[in-house]
Amino acid sequence: MADLTSAAPARHGVLEGARGTRPRRALSGRNIMIYGILIVMCVYYILPLWVMVMTSLKGMPEIRLGNIFAPPVEITFQPWVKAWSEACTGLNCEGLSVGFWNSVRILIPSVILSIAVASVNGYALVNWRFKGSDMFFTILIFGSFIPYQVMLYPIVILLREMGLYGGLWGLVLVHTIFGMPILTLLFRNYFSSIPEELFKAARVDGAGFWGIYFRIMMPMSLPIFVVAIILQVTGIWNDFLFGVVYTKPSLYPMTVQLNNIVNSVQGVKEYNVNMAATMLTGLVPLFIYFVSGKLFVRGIAAGAVKG
Amino acid sequence: MATGVRKSWLFRNVNAKIAALPMVLTTLVVFVGGTIWTVVYSFTNSKLLPRADFVGLAQYERLWANSRWMQSIENLAVYGAFALVFTIVIGFLLAVLMDQKIRYEDTFRTIMLYPFALSFIVTGLVWQWILNPEFGIQSIVRSIGFESFTFDPLYNPDIVMFGLLIAGMWQGTGFIMCIMLAGLRGIDEDIWKATKVDGIPTWKTYIIVIIPMMRAVFITVLVLVTSGIIKLYDLVVAQTSGGPGLASQVPAMYVYDYLFTAQNLGQGLAASTMMLLSVLIVLIPWAYLEFGGKKNG
């Protein structure tokens, strides 16, 4: 009955082909039910994106009259321009572009630093174990489950003592700390799949800690670095809590500024501008998601499914 | 795996130890130190700044007598119970459907998972707009003839948590589906052949064979979803700002307000300690199962 061609069972295969019962006639009742449910669910998933884009392309008069699901009669990009360069948070009307550039300035050093630190951690945990290294790793993983609220204030104190509170580098440090558990896990799992003989051979040839890291581990692990970058770019871009706690208003990342613009109580609500602003904030992670495709799935699954 | 080095433990592999310093500091100072600090200072009478003026359980008594905190707990319990059941059921059912050798699997997955790439802020704001009673779903259903149709979760204190739930599900179920699908794909094909030979219907195979075999996956999902629920914050801030009134307040919001705006540190720290406690209640049995499993396997 079932097809017998499939090879040995694969582990954690979101990415492998479908298995299960064999295909049947195209229009069986079973198929209609399966595709029917999937399509209904997809409508639920797509709807908000559709509404967001459509609303952002309409003028306010059309929004007041019409239906939020209908495409615009007259397409206008004015809301996008306004969201980008004129939208107000309080008295400050410089648009969401301020938040965008803040986010970029936060993102780049945070991604680089967190990945650098975590990859070295992973490498040390696999190849240079020291007394207690596994214990630190266990605490690290447990730490990732502690609600952030528990550590918010102690970190405020630490950053204040270091003179970094309210500034860009304080936030970079916070992202590095909270990115560490998942990234270290990711790198540790990947590095432990690299044959140990390579490491030993390099040791025999006299390479040291950094030599092996830069000349063997890193070049052999580019895919996992890409996965880590995807994970961090989306994660840090989407952060709200740390941005609002650890930076001052002039440095607020895009998500915080977006929330302040849309949920501000002053003035007339401009829904089209709000949706354009929301869309703008979502564009970076959406771009990463659609470009990276399966690597994104791999990134999030790596964190969730135990190695 | 290279097992560590025995002799002269302090100065062997100095580079490796220096390299591991950020990890050691993070774990000891931030995770362990920070947590202990929070717990200790939750027993103090700190207001604007931390002061070691211990008052026993006074902050906790005040916390549990506070109607806003009680409301937050109740809200989170409602949201959490439904979110847990719906996420797991929907995630599993979608994964099962996706595992039926369907066509366009990649397309379906891309569509279901993209919300997970978006922030809770974006999610909350979009759904705030769709659920807007003046322009959103309610007004559209009314305009096609059902004049008395009412669906305004964000303005109705009784159902506001469900408004949040719709948005939360939208963002997270695709991800759970992916994990469940990975679990299903990890099950040996021979199991399916064996149940086929025995003539067990497919649906029954899922219930009596596959789900028990996916125990580890379900537990992982349970831990992930629960810790996500306890952290619920950004979504509420964006979608309802905790309103109407106090109807969608959550504990994380209470903590934030007491720590950073109400200048009542002790109270905020007591609330965050309660959050920690609730995570531990989930985490400890899980860790126990996990470590037990590793020893056996």
HADDOCK unambig.tbl for C-alpha pairs under 7 A between the chains (distance, minus, plus):
assign (segid A and resid 2 and name CA) (segid B and resid 193 and name CA) 6.90 0.50 0.50
assign (segid A and resid 9 and name CA) (segid B and resid 186 and name CA) 6.79 0.50 0.50
assign (segid A and resid 9 and name CA) (segid B and resid 188 and name CA) 5.54 0.50 0.50
assign (segid A and resid 9 and name CA) (segid B and resid 189 and name CA) 6.74 0.50 0.50
assign (segid A and resid 10 and name CA) (segid B and resid 186 and name CA) 6.05 0.50 0.50
assign (segid A and resid 11 and name CA) (segid B and resid 186 and name CA) 4.98 0.50 0.50
assign (segid A and resid 12 and name CA) (segid B and resid 182 and name CA) 4.96 0.50 0.50
assign (segid A and resid 12 and name CA) (segid B and resid 183 and name CA) 6.45 0.50 0.50
assign (segid A and resid 12 and name CA) (segid B and resid 185 and name CA) 6.77 0.50 0.50
assign (segid A and resid 12 and name CA) (segid B and resid 186 and name CA) 5.51 0.50 0.50
assign (segid A and resid 13 and name CA) (segid B and resid 182 and name CA) 5.21 0.50 0.50
assign (segid A and resid 13 and name CA) (segid B and resid 185 and name CA) 5.73 0.50 0.50
assign (segid A and resid 13 and name CA) (segid B and resid 186 and name CA) 6.44 0.50 0.50
assign (segid A and resid 14 and name CA) (segid B and resid 178 and name CA) 6.71 0.50 0.50
assign (segid A and resid 14 and name CA) (segid B and resid 181 and name CA) 6.18 0.50 0.50
assign (segid A and resid 14 and name CA) (segid B and resid 182 and name CA) 4.51 0.50 0.50
assign (segid A and resid 14 and name CA) (segid B and resid 185 and name CA) 6.95 0.50 0.50
assign (segid A and resid 18 and name CA) (segid B and resid 99 and name CA) 5.65 0.50 0.50
assign (segid A and resid 18 and name CA) (segid B and resid 101 and name CA) 5.08 0.50 0.50
assign (segid A and resid 19 and name CA) (segid B and resid 99 and name CA) 6.30 0.50 0.50
assign (segid A and resid 19 and name CA) (segid B and resid 101 and name CA) 6.20 0.50 0.50
assign (segid A and resid 19 and name CA) (segid B and resid 185 and name CA) 6.82 0.50 0.50
assign (segid A and resid 20 and name CA) (segid B and resid 99 and name CA) 6.23 0.50 0.50
assign (segid A and resid 20 and name CA) (segid B and resid 100 and name CA) 5.85 0.50 0.50
assign (segid A and resid 20 and name CA) (segid B and resid 101 and name CA) 6.82 0.50 0.50
assign (segid A and resid 21 and name CA) (segid B and resid 100 and name CA) 6.30 0.50 0.50
assign (segid A and resid 22 and name CA) (segid B and resid 101 and name CA) 7.00 0.50 0.50
assign (segid A and resid 23 and name CA) (segid B and resid 101 and name CA) 6.33 0.50 0.50
assign (segid A and resid 34 and name CA) (segid B and resid 97 and name CA) 6.10 0.50 0.50
assign (segid A and resid 42 and name CA) (segid B and resid 111 and name CA) 6.41 0.50 0.50
assign (segid A and resid 42 and name CA) (segid B and resid 112 and name CA) 6.47 0.50 0.50
assign (segid A and resid 45 and name CA) (segid B and resid 111 and name CA) 6.63 0.50 0.50
assign (segid A and resid 45 and name CA) (segid B and resid 112 and name CA) 6.04 0.50 0.50
assign (segid A and resid 45 and name CA) (segid B and resid 170 and name CA) 6.32 0.50 0.50
assign (segid A and resid 46 and name CA) (segid B and resid 111 and name CA) 6.87 0.50 0.50
assign (segid A and resid 48 and name CA) (segid B and resid 126 and name CA) 6.28 0.50 0.50
assign (segid A and resid 52 and name CA) (segid B and resid 126 and name CA) 6.61 0.50 0.50
assign (segid A and resid 67 and name CA) (segid B and resid 135 and name CA) 6.90 0.50 0.50
assign (segid A and resid 67 and name CA) (segid B and resid 140 and name CA) 6.41 0.50 0.50
assign (segid A and resid 68 and name CA) (segid B and resid 135 and name CA) 6.60 0.50 0.50
assign (segid A and resid 68 and name CA) (segid B and resid 136 and name CA) 6.21 0.50 0.50
assign (segid A and resid 120 and name CA) (segid B and resid 19 and name CA) 6.58 0.50 0.50
assign (segid A and resid 121 and name CA) (segid B and resid 20 and name CA) 5.71 0.50 0.50
assign (segid A and resid 121 and name CA) (segid B and resid 23 and name CA) 6.78 0.50 0.50
assign (segid A and resid 124 and name CA) (segid B and resid 16 and name CA) 6.05 0.50 0.50
assign (segid A and resid 124 and name CA) (segid B and resid 20 and name CA) 6.78 0.50 0.50
assign (segid A and resid 126 and name CA) (segid B and resid 1 and name CA) 6.48 0.50 0.50
assign (segid A and resid 127 and name CA) (segid B and resid 1 and name CA) 6.51 0.50 0.50
assign (segid A and resid 127 and name CA) (segid B and resid 2 and name CA) 5.34 0.50 0.50
assign (segid A and resid 128 and name CA) (segid B and resid 2 and name CA) 6.80 0.50 0.50
assign (segid A and resid 128 and name CA) (segid B and resid 4 and name CA) 6.23 0.50 0.50
assign (segid A and resid 128 and name CA) (segid B and resid 16 and name CA) 6.31 0.50 0.50
assign (segid A and resid 129 and name CA) (segid B and resid 3 and name CA) 6.16 0.50 0.50
assign (segid A and resid 129 and name CA) (segid B and resid 4 and name CA) 4.66 0.50 0.50
assign (segid A and resid 130 and name CA) (segid B and resid 4 and name CA) 5.22 0.50 0.50
assign (segid A and resid 130 and name CA) (segid B and resid 5 and name CA) 6.81 0.50 0.50
assign (segid A and resid 136 and name CA) (segid B and resid 24 and name CA) 6.42 0.50 0.50
assign (segid A and resid 136 and name CA) (segid B and resid 27 and name CA) 6.46 0.50 0.50
assign (segid A and resid 139 and name CA) (segid B and resid 27 and name CA) 6.25 0.50 0.50
assign (segid A and resid 140 and name CA) (segid B and resid 27 and name CA) 5.70 0.50 0.50
assign (segid A and resid 143 and name CA) (segid B and resid 31 and name CA) 5.66 0.50 0.50
assign (segid A and resid 145 and name CA) (segid B and resid 227 and name CA) 6.68 0.50 0.50
assign (segid A and resid 146 and name CA) (segid B and resid 276 and name CA) 6.27 0.50 0.50
assign (segid A and resid 146 and name CA) (segid B and resid 279 and name CA) 6.93 0.50 0.50
assign (segid A and resid 147 and name CA) (segid B and resid 231 and name CA) 6.12 0.50 0.50
assign (segid A and resid 147 and name CA) (segid B and resid 275 and name CA) 6.90 0.50 0.50
assign (segid A and resid 147 and name CA) (segid B and resid 276 and name CA) 6.28 0.50 0.50
assign (segid A and resid 149 and name CA) (segid B and resid 252 and name CA) 6.71 0.50 0.50
assign (segid A and resid 149 and name CA) (segid B and resid 255 and name CA) 6.87 0.50 0.50
assign (segid A and resid 149 and name CA) (segid B and resid 272 and name CA) 5.82 0.50 0.50
assign (segid A and resid 150 and name CA) (segid B and resid 35 and name CA) 6.16 0.50 0.50
assign (segid A and resid 150 and name CA) (segid B and resid 38 and name CA) 6.38 0.50 0.50
assign (segid A and resid 150 and name CA) (segid B and resid 272 and name CA) 5.19 0.50 0.50
assign (segid A and resid 150 and name CA) (segid B and resid 273 and name CA) 6.53 0.50 0.50
assign (segid A and resid 150 and name CA) (segid B and resid 276 and name CA) 6.76 0.50 0.50
assign (segid A and resid 151 and name CA) (segid B and resid 34 and name CA) 5.44 0.50 0.50
assign (segid A and resid 151 and name CA) (segid B and resid 35 and name CA) 6.12 0.50 0.50
assign (segid A and resid 154 and name CA) (segid B and resid 34 and name CA) 5.23 0.50 0.50
assign (segid A and resid 154 and name CA) (segid B and resid 37 and name CA) 6.89 0.50 0.50
assign (segid A and resid 177 and name CA) (segid B and resid 26 and name CA) 6.37 0.50 0.50
assign (segid A and resid 196 and name CA) (segid B and resid 1 and name CA) 6.36 0.50 0.50
assign (segid A and resid 209 and name CA) (segid B and resid 15 and name CA) 6.34 0.50 0.50
assign (segid A and resid 209 and name CA) (segid B and resid 16 and name CA) 6.49 0.50 0.50
assign (segid A and resid 234 and name CA) (segid B and resid 117 and name CA) 6.57 0.50 0.50
assign (segid A and resid 238 and name CA) (segid B and resid 118 and name CA) 6.84 0.50 0.50
assign (segid A and resid 238 and name CA) (segid B and resid 119 and name CA) 4.63 0.50 0.50
assign (segid A and resid 240 and name CA) (segid B and resid 234 and name CA) 6.66 0.50 0.50
assign (segid A and resid 255 and name CA) (segid B and resid 121 and name CA) 6.49 0.50 0.50
assign (segid A and resid 259 and name CA) (segid B and resid 121 and name CA) 6.79 0.50 0.50
assign (segid A and resid 259 and name CA) (segid B and resid 238 and name CA) 6.11 0.50 0.50
assign (segid A and resid 278 and name CA) (segid B and resid 122 and name CA) 5.72 0.50 0.50
assign (segid A and resid 282 and name CA) (segid B and resid 118 and name CA) 5.90 0.50 0.50
assign (segid A and resid 282 and name CA) (segid B and resid 122 and name CA) 6.59 0.50 0.50
assign (segid A and resid 285 and name CA) (segid B and resid 117 and name CA) 5.73 0.50 0.50
assign (segid A and resid 285 and name CA) (segid B and resid 118 and name CA) 6.27 0.50 0.50
assign (segid A and resid 286 and name CA) (segid B and resid 117 and name CA) 6.34 0.50 0.50
assign (segid A and resid 286 and name CA) (segid B and resid 118 and name CA) 6.97 0.50 0.50
assign (segid A and resid 289 and name CA) (segid B and resid 114 and name CA) 6.96 0.50 0.50
assign (segid A and resid 289 and name CA) (segid B and resid 117 and name CA) 6.56 0.50 0.50
assign (segid A and resid 301 and name CA) (segid B and resid 179 and name CA) 6.55 0.50 0.50
